[in-house]
Amino acid sequence: MSAQDARKEIALLVNSNNPIVYLETWEEDRAVEILGCVAQDLRIPLYVWAVTTGLAMAGGAPIYNTQEPPQVLGEIDGIRNDALFLLKDFHKYLDQDVIVRKLRDLAQYFRRERRSVIISAPIVKIPTELEKDTALFSLGLPDEAELTQLVQLVLQELIERFRVKNQLSGDRFPELASSLRGLTREEARRVL
C-alpha cells in the first residue's frame, strides 16, 4: 500500500469517528510519518506514546508521569481537543481489565469527537470487549513508487556520504525497486 493511500484511509477512519484504530505494522517509523501527515491534513495534533518515553506531542518533550499505561490513558482522557494518540506496542497491555475498561470509556467519549487512539503493533490482538469500538488497519509494505523513491534517496546519500560513483541510470531505479518488493522500508534500505 502506498503511503498516500494509507494516509487517505487513516484520515477517513478518524473522520468517521472511529475511537480506536488498531494499526498492524512492523514499521513504526513509517507509521509515525504517515500519521504525522494525517494529523497535518486534519489540522489536529499527533501525540506519540512508548513505555520508555511516555506521551509526547510529536517532536515535543514527554509529558511528566505518562510512562505507565493507566497514566497515559488518564492523560489522554484529560486532553479535550481533537487529536490522534499513537500508542506503540500497547497490545501488550490489553490483557489487563483496567486498561480495557479505560479504553472502552474513552471510546464512548471519542465517538462524538474527532479523536482516535491508534495502537500500533506487528500482531493483531484485540480483546473481545473492544472489537466493536476498534477499526483494524493493516499498513502493509511499501509499494513500488515508495521503493523507487527510497532507491533514489539511498543512492543520493551514498554519493554524498561515501563519494560513491553512480553507475546506475535513472531508468533502472524502478527495476531495482521492483526487486525490493516484499521488504519493509528499513529492510530495503539495508539491502541497498
TORPA-432476 format. One line per 5 residues: number of its first residue (from 1); their letters; for each residue x, y, z of N, C-alpha, C, O. Coordinates in steps of 0.001 Angstrom, whole numbers, always signed. Each point is the difference from the previous one (the first is absolute). Layout:
N
NUM> a> X,Y,Z,X,Y,Z,X,Y,Z,X,Y,Z  ... .
//
This chain:
192
1> msaqd> +854,-1179,+0,-854,+1179,+0,+893,+1233,+0,+990,+63,+729  -1344,+898,-1538,+790,+1227,-46,-248,+827,+1253,-1047,-114,+638  +2015,+939,-298,-135,+880,+1158,-1178,+949,-204,-724,+314,+945  +538,+136,-2174,-1099,+926,-305,-1365,-662,+215,-909,+614,+559  +769,-1866,-1003,-1254,-733,+212,-254,-243,+1482,-1127,+145,+475 .
6> arkei> +2190,-518,+263,-141,-225,+1441,-422,+1286,+693,-842,-6,+898  +1433,+1087,-1325,-316,+1320,+571,-1489,+328,-167,-655,+452,+939  +137,-685,-2140,-1410,+273,-280,-916,-914,+812,-999,+453,+559  +1340,-1734,-496,-852,-968,+705,-36,+263,+1503,-1054,-92,+630  +2213,+418,-64,+34,+280,+1441,-772,+1282,+296,-730,+70,+989 .
11> allvn> +885,+940,-1837,-762,+1249,+182,-1501,-293,-53,-770,+572,+772  +356,-1446,-1666,-1409,-373,-102,-474,-696,+1283,-1102,+263,+480  +1932,-1144,+67,-357,-680,+1253,-154,+1001,+1140,-924,-112,+805  +1822,+1088,-734,-73,+1013,+1061,-1224,+880,-204,-737,+264,+949  +512,+192,-2178,-1157,+856,-280,-1323,-732,+177,-1043,+631,+178 .
16> snnpi> +1082,-1955,-225,-1215,-805,+207,-234,-293,+1473,-848,-821,+351  +1598,+1492,+505,-139,-112,+1454,+245,-1413,+531,-702,-461,+900  +1692,-214,-1457,+422,-1284,+564,+857,+302,+1219,+1079,+578,-133  -1540,-961,+1321,+721,+393,+1214,+1351,-692,+175,+930,+569,+571  -833,-1806,-1071,+1246,-759,+107,+329,-558,-1378,-847,-607,-655 .
21> vylet> +2082,+820,+225,+487,-571,-1252,+1182,-884,+352,+969,+449,+613  -1061,-1698,-1003,+1100,-931,+241,+815,-55,-1281,-471,-506,-1018  +1686,+1023,+1064,+879,+125,-1165,+1017,-1132,+14,+968,+18,+762  -1206,-998,-1616,+897,-1146,-79,+1182,+353,-896,-162,+240,-1196  +1369,-211,+1797,+1195,+321,-775,+1258,-394,+761,+28,-16,+1230 .
26> weedr> +1014,-301,-1998,+1340,-189,+551,+769,+1318,-58,+1040,+148,+642  -1553,+798,-1407,+746,+1219,-314,-484,+1200,+813,-800,+804,-477  +1289,-696,+1697,-424,+1099,+866,+366,+1364,-574,-821,+917,+17  +2035,-775,-522,+428,+1294,-536,-881,+434,-1167,-387,+1165,-97  +79,-2097,-775,-868,+297,-1142,-1405,+355,+484,-636,+904,-544 .
31> aveil> +153,-1612,+1561,-1317,+292,+569,-32,+1403,+593,-964,+738,-204  +2008,-367,+933,+53,+1340,+597,+19,+1069,-1095,-668,+1026,+125  +1425,-1261,-1186,+33,+950,-1132,-1396,+175,-608,-467,+1121,-200  -176,-2233,-84,-1326,+45,-621,-1010,+662,+932,-794,+835,-433  +823,-1208,+1710,-933,+607,+956,+280,+1487,+190,-926,+781,+225 .
36> gcvaq> +2188,-385,-313,+335,+1424,+49,-632,+749,-1160,-503,+1110,+172  +528,-1709,-1342,-635,+612,-1181,-1517,+51,+160,-635,+990,-362  +57,-2065,+909,-1444,-29,+233,-383,+1115,+967,-953,+739,-247  +1689,-619,+1338,-283,+1046,+985,+118,+1378,-629,-816,+883,+265  +1823,-702,-1092,+185,+1281,-696,-1168,+266,-955,-522,+1114,-48 .
41> dlrip> +118,-2127,-702,-1133,+140,-923,-1279,+386,+749,-779,+831,-468  +577,-1444,+1631,-1214,+236,+780,+123,+1211,+924,-967,+405,+645  +2149,+153,-593,+299,+1161,+866,-280,-299,+1474,-621,+788,+713  +1099,-1950,-291,-97,-390,+1403,+1367,-514,+441,+787,-444,-836  -490,+497,+2137,+1304,-465,+466,+93,-1520,+45,-1000,-706,+131 .
46> lyvwa> +2231,+231,-243,+310,-1417,+165,+824,-140,+1270,+1025,+661,+169  -1488,-1532,+719,+748,-346,+1203,+513,-1427,-191,-698,-853,-549  +1925,+605,+1010,+604,-1324,-145,+427,-486,+1380,+617,+735,+770  -960,-2003,-469,+354,-599,+1283,+813,-1260,-216,-271,-792,-902  +1276,+626,+1751,+728,-1263,+150,+257,-160,+1489,+167,+992,+710 .
51> vttgl> -133,-2205,-239,+194,-256,+1423,+1345,+554,+479,+153,+317,+1179  +807,-200,-2072,+1321,+489,+382,+84,+1518,+109,+879,+523,+685  -1782,+188,-1353,+88,+1468,-15,-1212,+688,+601,+117,+1106,+527  -1258,-1730,-597,-1235,+649,+411,-667,+669,-1191,+413,-189,-1145  -1439,+965,+1421,-785,+676,-1037,+614,+1355,-323,+364,+761,+897 .
56> amagg> -256,-472,-2185,+526,+1295,-427,-688,+410,-1286,-342,-840,-831  +141,+2141,+675,-460,+482,-1291,+1139,-299,-970,+1164,+198,+346  -1479,-671,-1560,+1029,-393,-963,+1063,+1094,-102,-296,+1158,-295  +1540,-1560,+548,+1113,+938,-69,+222,+790,+1274,+956,+772,+83  -1817,-943,+916,+97,+772,+1237,+549,-816,+1158,+345,-1173,-144 .
61> apiyn> -277,+1816,+1275,+486,-641,+1222,-1113,-851,+620,-1178,+342,-102  +1555,-1441,+740,-1007,-855,+643,-732,+715,+1129,+564,+848,+692  -1813,-1205,-524,-812,+508,+1101,+362,-806,+1245,+45,-1229,-34  +208,+1925,+1108,+435,-618,+1251,-971,-1093,+454,-1220,+153,-59  +1813,-1261,+516,-738,-1078,+649,-1040,-667,-911,-1126,-265,+420 .
66> tqepp> +1523,-5,-1678,-923,-670,-927,+586,-1280,-591,-448,-449,-1055  +1439,-145,+1713,+602,-1223,-539,-891,-1227,+167,-30,-871,-869  -681,+804,+1962,-813,-1187,+287,-1340,+72,-751,-576,+1080,-133  +85,-2216,-352,-1251,-15,-763,-1195,+682,+680,-684,+781,-661  +399,-1030,+1933,-1146,+705,+602,+214,+1516,+44,-946,+770,-167 .
71> qvlge> +2185,-350,+391,+310,+1429,+53,-231,+658,-1354,-580,+1083,-79  +1035,-1740,-986,-149,+610,-1325,-1472,+90,-384,-422,+990,-599  -357,-2003,+934,-1429,+54,-320,-697,+1096,+800,-916,+648,-507  +1338,-436,+1745,-538,+1101,+799,+357,+1343,-606,-829,+909,-22  +2054,-771,-470,+429,+1249,-642,-784,+239,-1293,-424,+1123,-272 .
76> idgir> +234,-2168,-514,-774,+122,-1239,-1421,+440,+317,-569,+834,-705  +2,-1388,+1752,-1354,+373,+415,-82,+1484,+349,-1041,+627,-199  +2121,-68,+714,+8,+1405,+392,+246,+984,-1136,-216,+1201,+160  +663,-1700,-1297,+239,+871,-1163,-1327,+125,-743,-515,-989,-523  -26,+2166,+475,-1373,+185,-491,-127,+386,-1469,-1105,-70,-540 .
81> ndalf> +2163,+468,-122,-143,+383,-1414,+224,-1213,-913,+521,-1030,+427  -925,+1181,-1685,+194,-1063,-989,+1475,-343,-88,+855,+883,+62  -558,-2172,-207,+1395,-441,-64,+65,-1467,-400,-982,-738,+80  +2169,+348,-511,+317,-1413,-226,+989,-406,+1087,+917,+750,+332  -1113,-1936,+212,+862,-507,+1064,+564,-1351,-435,-704,-1009,+45 .
86> llkdf> +1954,+986,-459,+645,-1240,-414,+639,-657,+1217,+859,+588,+657  -1288,-1812,-365,+536,-768,+1117,+780,-1184,-576,-585,-953,-514  +1905,+1029,+607,+856,-1052,-564,+15,-1223,+916,+143,+127,+1217  -289,-1297,-1805,+57,-1286,+711,-995,-106,+1157,+236,-734,+960  -1325,+1453,-1052,-984,+0,+1087,-755,-1324,+82,-655,-275,+1005 .
91> hkyld> +739,-542,-2046,-686,-1291,+2,+442,-879,+1171,-739,-888,+426  +1932,+1134,+87,+524,-800,+1120,-781,+224,+1290,+72,-811,+923  -816,+1908,-861,-732,+351,+1219,-1504,-265,-111,-752,+270,+936  +321,-794,-2075,-1431,-189,-221,-581,-1225,+698,-1170,-330,-194  +1978,-339,+999,-520,-1109,+792,-321,+442,+1428,-388,-816,+836 .
96> qdviv> +554,+2117,-564,-288,+545,+1332,-1402,+606,+2,-327,+839,-840  -492,-1272,+1789,-1386,+455,+83,-124,+1522,+103,-875,+594,-630  +1738,+34,+1415,-65,+1451,+191,+284,+726,-1315,-641,+1006,-306  +1584,-1505,-458,+357,+627,-1279,-1163,-125,-987,-373,+977,-650  -188,-2158,+542,-1131,-223,-914,-1181,+879,+401,-642,+609,-856 .
101> rklrd> +355,-544,+2146,-1121,+829,+467,+241,+1475,-322,-917,+692,-442  +2135,-204,+657,+305,+1406,-269,-105,+287,-1496,-485,+1063,-387  +928,-1984,-451,-130,+185,-1449,-1469,+20,-419,-388,+772,-876  -426,-1617,+1500,-1440,+6,-302,-628,+1328,+407,-850,+532,-714  +1268,+7,+1866,-505,+1301,+447,+412,+1105,-979,-811,+853,-362 .
106> laqyf> +2072,-879,-57,+477,+998,-967,-762,-137,-1324,-352,+1002,-623  +105,-2228,+203,-710,-235,-1266,-1377,+644,+21,-430,+572,-1002  -267,-659,+2131,-1331,+626,+114,+76,+1495,-276,-827,+552,-725  +1813,+84,+1300,+163,+1450,-152,+527,+362,-1395,-450,+976,-600  +1400,-1762,+89,+649,+303,-1281,-943,-168,-1192,+244,+587,-1053 .
111> rrerr> -1308,-1369,+1190,-937,-195,-1113,-656,+1297,-434,-469,+113,-1132  +435,+861,+2023,-639,+1289,-308,+1020,+1071,-372,-372,+1150,-235  +1643,-1508,+178,+1081,+950,-262,+867,-514,-1149,-134,-1143,-438  +999,+1987,-24,+970,-432,-1015,+1314,-320,+712,+1017,+677,-148  -1106,-1739,+918,+1130,-460,+794,+81,-1508,-145,-1018,-692,-3 .
116> sviis> +2229,+194,-116,+179,-1449,-103,+1248,-431,+743,+1048,+641,-81  -1182,-1736,+805,+1151,-690,+555,+439,-988,-1068,-797,-808,-476  +2055,+877,+106,+536,-894,-1032,+1031,-899,+664,+1014,+476,+509  -1274,-1756,-518,+908,-979,+597,+791,-631,-1129,-577,-636,-882  +1897,+802,+898,+821,-615,-1048,+712,-1218,+572,+540,+35,+1105 .
121> apivk> -551,-1106,-1880,+647,-1241,+406,+173,-885,-1233,-759,+118,-961  +1746,-995,+987,+191,-900,-1140,-979,-1165,-37,-116,-690,-1013  -590,+473,+2125,-988,-1086,+47,-1337,+570,+460,-48,+1005,+710  -1028,-1652,-1122,-1339,+448,+381,-441,-768,+1238,-13,-1231,+19  -346,+1989,+1013,-465,-599,+1257,-1046,+949,+585,+322,+849,+831 .
126> iptel> -1563,-997,-1263,-1076,+880,+451,-900,-778,+950,-575,-1016,-388  +446,+1482,+1634,-905,-682,+928,-1446,+54,-505,-401,+959,-660  -350,-1968,+968,-1393,-93,-422,-785,+1246,+377,-827,+473,-779  +1081,+65,+1972,-744,+1170,+482,+240,+1249,-855,-814,+924,+14  +1922,-893,-756,+336,+1180,-803,-264,-183,-1498,+168,+941,-777 .
131> ekdta> -575,-2131,+372,-162,-282,-1430,-938,+972,-707,+306,+439,-1109  -1425,-96,+1711,-984,+874,-651,+429,+1463,-7,-552,+802,-754  +1520,-449,+1578,+499,+1373,+69,+1290,+191,-796,+528,+1110,-69  -20,-2183,-529,+1318,+38,-619,-75,-246,-1501,-610,-966,-458  +1241,+1857,-293,+155,-187,-1442,+1403,-548,-242,+984,+576,+465 .
136> lfslg> -894,-1667,-1179,+1288,-620,-305,+529,+547,-1320,-717,+36,-1001  +1980,+389,+1008,+631,+495,-1219,+1395,-593,-105,+826,+175,+896  -566,-873,-1988,+1319,-582,-240,+766,+914,-939,-419,+233,-1134  +1543,+282,+1611,+778,+943,-801,+579,-658,-1232,+114,+644,-1043  +249,-1885,+1133,+579,-683,-1150,+1404,+493,-282,+537,+845,+717 .
141> lpdea> +38,-1376,-1751,+1368,+342,-374,+7,+1141,-1012,-1011,+255,-653  +2142,+431,+519,+70,+1102,-966,-228,-503,-1427,+394,-1111,-352  -1038,+1955,-463,-218,-368,-1397,+1230,+380,-828,+969,+549,+525  -1021,-851,-1834,+1163,+244,-863,+358,+1473,-105,+1179,+341,-92  -2169,+535,+105,+296,+1432,-78,+792,+451,+1225,+960,+760,-116 .
146> eltql> -1371,-1233,+1280,+714,+353,+1229,+1396,-608,+8,+954,+631,+457  -832,-1858,-964,+1310,-646,-68,+907,+689,-1023,+1204,+123,+227  -1769,+324,-1344,+787,+737,-997,+536,+1290,+604,+1155,+364,-218  -1995,+319,+971,+415,+1215,+696,+1122,-308,+993,+946,+775,+137  -1058,-1908,+552,+1028,-411,+946,+1318,-284,-714,+1063,+384,+487 .
151> vqlvl> -1124,-1053,-1638,+1207,-279,-786,+707,+1308,-336,+1215,+114,+161  -1974,+864,-623,+586,+1299,-351,+636,+663,+1215,+1105,+537,-88  -1794,-573,+1211,+483,+628,+1226,+1276,-668,+502,+968,+684,+331  -960,-2016,-273,+1164,-729,+494,+1192,+202,-931,+1127,+169,+465  -1362,-185,-1762,+1084,+232,-958,+601,+1384,+204,+1221,+155,-11 .
156> qelie> -2070,+846,+197,+477,+1362,+236,+811,+81,+1296,+1032,+668,+49  -1500,-1346,+992,+723,-29,+1278,+1369,-646,-167,+986,+494,+547  -911,-1603,-1305,+1279,-683,-228,+976,+885,-773,+1192,+52,+305  -1721,+636,-1304,+845,+902,-799,+572,+1108,+879,+1193,+297,-64  -2049,+311,+883,+433,+1120,+841,+898,-451,+1150,+1006,+644,+295 .
161> rfrvk> -1366,-1742,+350,+718,-419,+1209,+1305,-728,-295,+1010,+237,+663  -1029,-1130,-1662,+1175,-829,-260,+648,+288,-1354,+953,-667,-404  -1487,+1667,-282,+521,+384,-1318,+6,-1193,-968,+931,-198,-781  -2012,-584,+872,-182,-1143,-889,-355,+524,-1384,-791,+932,-143  +1383,-1538,-859,-298,+400,-1372,-1290,-690,-442,-146,-1214,+148 .
166> nqlsg> -778,+1993,-686,-1283,-542,-448,+134,-578,-1403,+234,+731,-962  -384,-2034,+856,+15,-647,-1310,-1373,-582,-339,-139,-800,-925  -854,+1209,+1680,-1361,-485,-192,-817,+1093,-681,-187,+1081,+558  -293,-1359,-1747,-801,+1002,-714,-1393,+87,+629,-489,-972,+577  -139,+2137,-692,-1303,+262,+599,-1085,-959,-445,-926,-281,+762 .
171> drfpe> +1024,-233,-1992,-1036,-914,-486,+98,-1387,+648,-891,-830,-181  +1969,+578,+934,+167,-1285,+696,-563,+34,+1423,-129,-1043,+640  -213,+2259,-135,-526,+128,+1355,-1261,-840,+209,-84,-720,+994  -900,+787,-1900,-1207,-813,+201,+295,-1508,+21,-627,-755,+744  +1588,+335,-1569,+375,-1416,-25,+610,-418,+1339,-317,-1063,+535 .
176> lassl> +1188,+1906,-8,+607,-279,+1298,-1066,+28,+1099,-6,-857,+884  -885,+1831,-940,-1082,+91,+984,-886,-1235,-53,-439,-494,+1039  +175,-2,-2228,-835,-1191,-160,+638,-1207,+687,-702,-852,+545  +2024,+784,-572,+677,-1129,+638,-43,+95,+1530,+311,-971,+690  -692,+2131,-163,-87,+199,+1445,-1412,-239,+545,-216,+83,+1209 .
181> rgltr> -735,-377,-2083,-1378,-235,+445,-39,-1134,+1005,+722,-988,-127  -1582,+1145,+1132,-133,-1003,+1045,+843,+315,+1223,-51,-719,+998  +837,+1806,-1075,+826,+409,+1131,-596,+1241,+655,-678,+795,-650  +939,-642,+1934,-359,+1254,+646,+940,+1072,-533,+996,-308,-655  -1314,+1555,+936,+857,+1090,-478,+1400,-106,+604,+990,+223,-697 .
186> eearr> -898,-557,+1968,+1310,-119,+655,+787,-1191,-540,+1214,+90,-183  -1892,-1197,-71,+688,-1163,-600,+525,+376,-1383,+1129,-345,-349  -1935,+1046,-437,+435,+408,-1337,+1197,+936,+89,+938,-114,-788  -966,+1039,+1746,+1124,+923,+190,+1285,-765,+305,+1056,+318,-548  -1139,-1330,+1424,+1195,-790,+337,+512,-775,-1207,+1210,-93,-205 .
191> vl> -2117,-465,-596,+406,-728,-1195,+722,+944,-959,+1038,-352,-561  -1588,+1545,+378,+639,+967,-884,+1361,+415,+539,+687,+814,-617 .
//
